[in-house]
């Protein structure tokens, strides 16, 4: 499945793997939310409650599309967060990994805290 994430200064697409969290998110699309920033991470509420999956991870690669189950939010890290050690992308807590951004994750640096954000399916 592919999604498009849009905000006033740009957009990115992401390829998502098949998982219970991805299927729950797909049912809620399209969705609109408000972007929040935390270090070099953008996250936003989806209104989709899901449980942590067995392979949830706290340290991920830049450009990972993650789902923060504690906040029902998509988390999009592109660099260090306030709790990172060195240059790693350390999320607030273990998150369900959904897939990866298709393009340069540093594009997320143009997202401002409070920006409107929209997530929608691409293609079918």
C-alpha positions as CSV (number, residue, x, y, z in Angstrom):
1,X,0.0,0.0,0.0
2,X,1.2,3.5,-0.7
3,X,0.2,6.7,1.1
4,X,0.8,10.4,0.4
5,X,1.5,12.7,3.4
6,X,0.9,16.4,2.6
7,X,1.5,19.6,4.5
8,X,1.6,23.3,3.3
9,X,5.3,23.2,2.2
10,X,5.4,19.8,0.6
11,X,4.5,16.2,0.5
12,X,6.0,12.7,0.5
13,X,4.9,9.2,-0.4
14,X,5.5,6.1,1.6
15,X,5.3,2.4,0.9
16,X,3.6,0.5,3.7
17,X,3.9,-3.2,4.5
18,X,0.9,-5.4,5.3
19,X,0.2,-5.5,9.0
20,X,-2.7,-5.2,11.4
21,X,-1.7,-1.5,12.1
22,X,-1.5,-0.7,8.4
23,X,-4.9,-2.3,7.8
24,X,-6.5,-0.3,10.7
25,X,-4.9,2.9,9.4
26,X,-6.1,2.3,5.8
27,X,-9.7,2.1,7.0
28,X,-9.3,5.7,8.5
29,X,-7.9,7.3,5.3
30,X,-8.1,9.9,4.1
31,X,-7.4,11.7,7.4
32,X,-6.5,15.3,8.4
33,X,-4.5,16.2,11.5
34,X,-2.1,18.7,13.0
35,X,1.6,18.2,12.8
36,X,3.8,18.2,15.9
37,X,7.5,18.2,15.9
38,X,9.9,16.6,18.4
39,X,13.5,17.1,17.5
40,X,13.9,15.8,13.9
41,X,10.6,13.9,14.0
42,X,7.2,14.8,12.8
43,X,4.2,13.1,14.4
44,X,0.4,13.6,14.3
45,X,-2.7,12.0,15.8
46,X,-4.6,9.6,13.6
47,X,-7.5,8.8,15.9
48,X,-6.8,5.1,15.2
49,X,-6.2,3.1,18.4
50,X,-4.0,0.0,17.9
51,X,-2.0,-2.3,20.1
52,X,1.8,-2.6,20.0
53,X,2.9,-5.4,17.6
54,X,5.5,-8.0,18.6
55,X,8.2,-6.4,16.4
56,X,7.7,-2.8,17.7
57,X,11.0,-0.8,17.7
58,X,12.2,2.3,19.4
59,X,15.4,3.0,17.4
60,X,14.7,3.1,13.6
61,X,16.3,4.4,10.4
62,X,15.5,7.9,9.1
63,X,12.5,7.8,6.9
64,X,10.8,4.9,8.8
65,X,7.0,5.3,8.9
66,X,6.2,4.3,12.5
67,X,3.0,4.2,14.5
68,X,3.2,5.4,18.1
69,X,0.6,3.3,19.9
70,X,0.8,5.4,23.1
71,X,-0.5,8.5,21.2
72,X,-2.5,6.9,18.3
73,X,-0.1,8.8,16.0
74,X,2.0,8.4,12.9
75,X,5.7,9.1,13.8
76,X,8.0,10.1,10.9
77,X,11.6,10.5,12.1
78,X,14.2,12.0,9.8
79,X,17.0,12.6,12.4
80,X,17.8,12.7,16.1
81,X,15.1,13.3,18.7
82,X,15.6,14.8,22.2
83,X,16.3,11.3,23.6
84,X,18.5,10.0,20.8
85,X,22.0,8.8,21.5
86,X,24.2,10.3,18.8
87,X,22.7,10.5,15.4
88,X,20.1,7.7,15.8
89,X,16.4,8.1,15.4
90,X,15.0,7.2,18.9
91,X,11.2,7.3,19.2
92,X,9.5,8.2,22.5
93,X,8.7,4.5,23.0
94,X,8.6,1.3,20.9
95,X,6.5,1.9,17.8
96,X,4.9,-0.4,15.2
97,X,7.0,-0.1,12.0
98,X,4.7,0.3,9.0
99,X,7.1,1.0,6.1
100,X,9.4,3.6,4.7
101,X,9.2,7.0,2.9
102,X,9.9,6.8,-0.8
103,X,11.9,10.0,-1.0
104,X,14.4,12.0,1.1
105,X,13.1,12.0,4.7
106,X,14.9,15.4,5.3
107,X,12.0,16.9,3.3
108,X,10.1,16.6,6.6
109,X,12.3,19.5,8.0
110,X,9.9,21.8,6.2
111,X,7.0,20.7,8.4
112,X,6.3,23.3,11.1
113,X,4.7,22.5,14.5
114,X,0.9,23.2,14.0
115,X,0.9,22.7,10.2
116,X,-2.2,20.9,8.9
117,X,-1.3,17.5,7.5
118,X,-3.3,15.1,5.3
119,X,-2.7,11.4,4.7
120,X,-4.4,9.6,1.8
121,X,-4.1,6.4,-0.2
122,X,-2.2,6.7,-3.5
123,X,-3.6,4.7,-6.5
124,X,-6.2,2.1,-5.9
